[in-house]
Amino acid sequence: MFFPNGDDQNNIFYSPKVSSFDKIKVGKLSLGQLRYLELLIIGNLNHKFFDAG
């Protein structure tokens, strides 16, 4: 996945919840952790549905 703006990527990977499991491989995440990560990734994509402006 490519984020042209580094701030978008930082919003995801430096989120307090994500930083608590950032050393765990995706396949080892609990279902809740995986869903939370998916929600953050989708929410930070450039998509008209989520566009606030």
ABEGO torsion letter per residue (X at the ends): XBBABAAAAAAAAABAAAAAAAABBAAABBAAAAAAAAAAAAAABBBAAABAX
